[in-house]
Amino acid sequence: MTKKLLLLFVMFVGISSMNAQTTEELKTQKAEKEAAAKALQGEANAIQAKIDALPGWKYGAFGTVGASISSFNNWFGQGTPNLNSGNIGATVNGFANLKQEKFFWRNALNVNLSWIKFDDKDDSTDDDSFKEASDVFNISSLYGRNIAKNLAASGLLEYRTTILNNFNDPGYLDAGIGVTWTPIENLVVVVHPLNYNFVFADNDAIFQSSLGAKILVDYTRKLGPVNFKTNLSAFQSYESSDLSNFTWINSLGYTFWKGIGVGLEFGLRGNQQEAVNYATTNFVEGTGETPSFDNVDNELQSYWLFGLNYSF
């Protein structure tokens, strides 16, 4: 009996050792394959960088779609127990860039639209339709003529507005000239000390056009499954800081299957004219001091959207 137990113990130890050895071997093989795949991906990225540096047109776009719809019935734990709600949004980032030996022409588009719904089924007077939430439209065109290796004389046209509601009220058109610096691939820094900011709006007592300086910084990169774009557009008025503004938009997309993945976009904006216009539009007589540039804070505006992403 003792011999049989001893034999079973030896067999058990032997099988365990063989299994441990096999596991270690498989882990080693996996690590080797991962290292080889990483090296191949690095080579592929290097080849793509050479392709991107070639003259000619380059096109690309990626966008994010986010949606959330819910319905509650007799959910007494919340203040509105019978409720239909929803939030739908979409963003698009596209570019068409021409690069030649002596000049370049860069064109970019950013659109962010979203709708929100809050329907209290116990209130027959509330609005049960989808309402506009974020509403961003931005298109730009930059032309540059090389004067040094990474420096060009340039001209820029950039237009910003909303399209779902109050189209071109306000609308902003920047037109200016100056220089563009491209220190590394995919990074563009525009400095235009001579720029006119045309402002289109019904309320010309608040919204005013002015002469100033334009600064634009854009970095767009595609690295394997990752799409990334950050764009800062700022105008500094020579007339008054109340007429200055900036918009900073950041977009990130990760593709994991046939162009489909997840994406995130968030934006920040500062615009004193819009802040005063909003306060004036919603002002009720007798509730306080009449809104003006002197008593309305230029609060930071922001938005973000997370959801499914598609790139092509």
C-alpha positions as CSV (number, residue, x, y, z in Angstrom):
1,M,0.0,0.0,0.0
2,T,2.8,2.4,0.9
3,K,4.6,1.7,-2.4
4,K,1.4,2.4,-4.3
5,L,0.9,5.8,-2.5
6,L,4.6,6.7,-3.2
7,L,4.2,5.8,-6.8
8,L,1.1,8.0,-7.1
9,F,2.8,10.9,-5.4
10,V,5.8,10.6,-7.8
11,M,3.5,10.6,-10.8
12,F,1.6,13.6,-9.5
13,V,4.8,15.6,-9.0
14,G,6.0,14.6,-12.4
15,I,2.7,15.7,-14.1
16,S,2.8,19.0,-12.2
17,S,6.4,19.7,-13.3
18,M,5.5,18.9,-16.9
19,N,2.5,21.2,-16.8
20,A,4.5,24.0,-15.2
21,Q,7.2,23.6,-17.8
22,T,4.6,23.7,-20.6
23,T,3.1,26.9,-19.2
24,E,6.4,28.6,-18.9
25,E,7.3,27.6,-22.5
26,L,4.0,28.9,-23.8
27,K,4.5,32.2,-21.9
28,T,8.0,32.5,-23.4
29,Q,6.7,31.9,-26.9
30,K,3.9,34.5,-26.4
31,A,6.5,37.1,-25.2
32,E,8.6,36.4,-28.3
33,K,5.6,36.8,-30.6
34,E,4.6,40.0,-28.9
35,A,8.1,41.4,-29.2
36,A,8.2,40.5,-32.9
37,A,4.8,42.1,-33.5
38,K,5.9,45.3,-31.7
39,A,9.0,45.4,-33.9
40,L,6.9,45.0,-37.1
41,Q,4.5,47.7,-36.0
42,G,7.4,50.0,-35.4
43,E,8.6,49.3,-39.0
44,A,5.1,49.9,-40.3
45,N,4.8,53.2,-38.5
46,A,8.2,54.3,-39.9
47,I,7.0,53.5,-43.4
48,Q,3.8,55.4,-42.9
49,A,5.8,58.4,-41.7
50,K,7.7,58.3,-45.0
51,I,4.4,58.1,-46.9
52,D,3.0,61.1,-45.0
53,A,6.1,63.1,-45.9
54,L,5.7,62.6,-49.6
55,P,4.2,65.5,-51.7
56,G,0.6,65.4,-52.8
57,W,-2.9,65.4,-51.3
58,K,-3.6,63.6,-48.0
59,Y,-7.2,63.0,-46.8
60,G,-8.6,61.7,-43.6
61,A,-11.6,61.8,-41.2
62,F,-12.8,60.2,-38.0
63,G,-15.8,60.8,-35.9
64,T,-17.6,59.8,-32.7
65,V,-21.3,58.9,-32.1
66,G,-22.7,58.8,-28.6
67,A,-26.3,57.9,-27.6
68,S,-28.2,57.2,-24.4
69,I,-32.0,56.6,-24.3
70,S,-33.9,55.6,-21.1
71,S,-37.5,55.2,-19.9
72,F,-38.8,55.0,-16.3
73,N,-42.3,54.0,-15.1
74,N,-43.3,54.4,-11.4
75,W,-39.7,54.7,-10.4
76,F,-40.5,56.5,-7.1
77,G,-36.9,56.7,-5.9
78,Q,-36.3,59.8,-8.2
79,G,-38.1,63.1,-8.4
80,T,-39.7,62.3,-11.8
81,P,-40.9,58.7,-11.6
82,N,-42.4,58.6,-15.1
83,L,-39.8,59.8,-17.5
84,N,-38.4,59.4,-21.1
85,S,-35.0,60.8,-21.6
86,G,-32.3,60.6,-24.3
87,N,-29.0,62.1,-25.5
88,I,-27.7,61.7,-29.0
89,G,-24.5,63.3,-30.3
90,A,-22.0,63.1,-33.2
91,T,-18.7,64.6,-34.1
92,V,-16.8,64.7,-37.4
93,N,-13.1,65.7,-37.9
94,G,-11.9,65.8,-41.4
95,F,-8.9,67.2,-43.3
96,A,-7.6,67.6,-46.9
97,N,-4.0,68.7,-47.0
98,L,-1.8,69.4,-50.1
99,K,2.0,69.4,-49.6
100,Q,4.4,70.4,-52.3
101,E,8.1,71.3,-52.4
102,K,7.5,75.1,-52.2
103,F,4.0,75.5,-50.7
104,F,1.3,73.8,-48.7
105,W,-2.5,74.1,-48.4
106,R,-4.2,72.7,-45.3
107,N,-8.0,72.4,-45.0
108,A,-9.8,71.2,-41.8
109,L,-13.4,70.6,-40.7
110,N,-14.8,70.1,-37.2
111,V,-18.5,69.5,-36.5
112,N,-20.1,68.6,-33.2
113,L,-23.9,68.2,-32.9
114,S,-26.0,66.8,-30.1
115,W,-29.6,66.6,-29.0
116,I,-31.1,66.0,-25.6
117,K,-34.6,65.0,-24.5
118,F,-36.3,65.1,-21.1
119,D,-40.0,64.2,-21.1
120,D,-41.9,64.1,-17.9
121,K,-44.9,61.8,-18.8
122,D,-46.9,63.2,-15.8
123,D,-46.6,66.8,-17.2
124,S,-48.6,67.3,-20.4
125,T,-47.3,70.8,-20.8
126,D,-43.6,70.0,-21.0
127,D,-41.6,69.8,-24.3
128,D,-41.1,66.1,-25.1
129,S,-39.1,66.7,-28.3
130,F,-35.3,66.5,-28.7
131,K,-33.6,69.9,-28.2
132,E,-30.3,71.1,-29.6
133,A,-27.5,70.8,-27.1
134,S,-23.9,71.2,-28.5
135,D,-23.7,72.9,-31.8
136,V,-20.3,73.5,-33.3
137,F,-19.2,74.1,-36.8
138,N,-15.6,75.1,-37.7
139,I,-13.9,75.1,-41.1
140,S,-10.5,76.5,-41.9
141,S,-8.1,76.9,-44.9
142,L,-4.4,77.7,-44.5
143,Y,-2.1,78.4,-47.4
144,G,1.6,78.8,-46.9
145,R,4.6,79.6,-49.2
146,N,7.9,78.2,-47.8
147,I,10.6,80.8,-47.0
148,A,12.8,78.5,-44.9
149,K,12.9,74.8,-44.0
150,N,10.2,74.9,-41.3
151,L,8.9,78.4,-41.9
152,A,6.4,79.8,-44.4
153,A,4.6,83.0,-45.2
154,S,0.9,82.2,-44.9
155,G,-2.7,83.3,-45.2
156,L,-5.6,81.9,-43.2
157,L,-9.4,81.9,-43.5
158,E,-11.3,80.4,-40.6
159,Y,-15.1,80.4,-40.1
160,R,-17.0,79.4,-36.9
161,T,-20.7,79.3,-36.2
162,T,-23.6,77.1,-35.2
163,I,-25.8,75.3,-37.7
164,L,-28.7,73.8,-35.8
165,N,-29.8,77.0,-34.2
166,N,-29.0,80.7,-34.9
167,F,-26.9,80.0,-38.0
168,N,-24.4,82.8,-38.5
169,D,-25.8,84.6,-35.4
170,P,-23.1,84.9,-34.3
171,G,-20.7,83.8,-37.0
172,Y,-17.0,84.5,-36.9
173,L,-14.7,84.8,-40.0
174,D,-11.0,85.3,-39.4
175,A,-8.9,86.5,-42.4
176,G,-5.2,87.3,-41.9
177,I,-1.6,86.9,-42.9
178,G,1.6,86.2,-41.1
179,V,3.9,83.1,-40.7
180,T,3.4,79.4,-40.1
181,W,6.0,77.3,-38.3
182,T,6.1,73.5,-38.7
183,P,8.8,72.3,-36.3
184,I,7.8,68.6,-36.6
185,E,5.6,66.6,-38.8
186,N,1.9,67.0,-38.1
187,L,2.4,70.1,-35.9
188,V,1.3,73.5,-37.3
189,V,1.8,76.8,-35.5
190,V,0.2,79.8,-37.1
191,V,1.0,83.4,-36.0
192,H,-0.8,86.1,-37.9
193,P,-0.2,89.6,-36.4
194,L,-2.4,91.1,-39.1
195,N,-5.8,89.5,-38.8
196,Y,-9.4,90.9,-39.0
197,N,-12.1,89.1,-37.0
198,F,-15.4,89.6,-38.9
199,V,-18.4,89.0,-36.6
200,F,-21.8,88.5,-38.0
201,A,-24.8,88.9,-35.6
202,D,-28.2,90.6,-35.3
203,N,-27.2,92.3,-32.1
204,D,-24.4,94.6,-33.3
205,A,-24.4,96.5,-30.0
206,I,-22.6,93.5,-28.4
207,F,-21.0,91.7,-31.3
208,Q,-18.3,93.8,-33.0
209,S,-15.6,93.1,-35.6
210,S,-12.1,94.2,-34.9
211,L,-8.5,94.0,-35.9
212,G,-6.1,91.8,-34.0
213,A,-3.7,88.9,-33.9
214,K,-4.5,85.3,-34.7
215,I,-2.8,82.3,-33.2
216,L,-3.7,78.7,-34.3
217,V,-2.0,75.5,-33.1
218,D,-3.0,72.2,-34.7
219,Y,-1.6,68.7,-34.1
220,T,-3.2,65.9,-36.0
221,R,-1.7,62.4,-35.8
222,K,-2.6,58.8,-36.8
223,L,-0.5,56.2,-35.1
224,G,-1.7,52.6,-35.7
225,P,-5.2,52.3,-34.4
226,V,-5.1,55.7,-32.7
227,N,-6.4,59.0,-34.2
228,F,-5.6,62.2,-32.3
229,K,-6.3,65.8,-33.0
230,T,-5.9,69.0,-30.9
231,N,-6.7,72.4,-32.2
232,L,-6.3,75.8,-30.5
233,S,-7.7,78.8,-32.3
234,A,-7.3,82.2,-30.5
235,F,-7.9,85.8,-31.5
236,Q,-6.5,88.7,-29.5
237,S,-8.2,92.0,-30.4
238,Y,-6.1,95.1,-30.6
239,E,-9.2,97.2,-29.7
240,S,-10.4,95.5,-26.5
241,S,-9.9,92.2,-24.7
242,D,-13.7,92.0,-24.5
243,L,-13.6,91.3,-28.3
244,S,-11.0,88.5,-28.0
245,N,-11.9,84.8,-28.0
246,F,-10.5,81.3,-28.1
247,T,-11.6,77.8,-28.9
248,W,-9.7,74.6,-28.0
249,I,-11.0,71.3,-29.3
250,N,-9.4,67.8,-28.6
251,S,-10.4,64.6,-30.3
252,L,-9.2,61.1,-29.7
253,G,-10.3,57.9,-31.4
254,Y,-9.2,54.3,-30.9
255,T,-10.0,51.7,-33.7
256,F,-10.2,48.1,-32.7
257,W,-12.2,46.5,-35.6
258,K,-12.7,47.5,-39.3
259,G,-12.6,51.2,-38.6
260,I,-14.9,51.0,-35.5
261,G,-13.7,51.9,-32.0
262,V,-14.3,54.3,-29.2
263,G,-13.8,58.0,-29.2
264,L,-13.7,61.0,-27.0
265,E,-14.0,64.7,-27.8
266,F,-13.9,67.7,-25.5
267,G,-13.8,71.4,-26.1
268,L,-13.2,74.7,-24.2
269,R,-14.1,78.2,-25.3
270,G,-13.8,81.7,-23.9
271,N,-15.9,84.5,-25.5
272,Q,-17.0,87.5,-23.6
273,Q,-19.3,88.7,-26.4
274,E,-21.3,85.5,-26.2
275,A,-21.4,85.6,-22.4
276,V,-22.9,89.2,-22.5
277,N,-25.3,88.3,-25.2
278,Y,-26.6,85.3,-23.3
279,A,-27.0,87.3,-20.1
280,T,-28.8,90.1,-22.0
281,T,-31.2,87.6,-23.8
282,N,-32.2,86.0,-20.5
283,F,-32.3,89.2,-18.4
284,V,-35.6,90.0,-16.6
285,E,-36.2,93.7,-15.9
286,G,-36.1,94.5,-12.2
287,T,-34.1,91.5,-11.2
288,G,-30.7,93.3,-11.0
289,E,-28.2,95.3,-13.0
290,T,-28.6,95.4,-16.7
291,P,-25.9,93.0,-18.2
292,S,-22.9,94.7,-19.8
293,F,-19.2,94.0,-20.5
294,D,-18.4,95.5,-17.1
295,N,-20.5,93.2,-14.9
296,V,-20.8,89.9,-16.8
297,D,-18.1,87.3,-16.1
298,N,-16.5,85.6,-19.1
299,E,-17.1,82.1,-17.8
300,L,-15.3,79.2,-19.4
301,Q,-17.5,77.2,-21.8
302,S,-17.0,73.5,-22.3
303,Y,-18.5,70.3,-23.7
304,W,-17.5,66.6,-24.1
305,L,-18.8,63.6,-25.9
306,F,-17.8,59.9,-25.5
307,G,-19.1,57.0,-27.6
308,L,-18.5,54.8,-30.6
309,N,-15.9,56.0,-33.1
310,Y,-15.4,55.4,-36.9
311,S,-12.4,56.4,-38.9
312,F,-11.5,56.1,-42.6
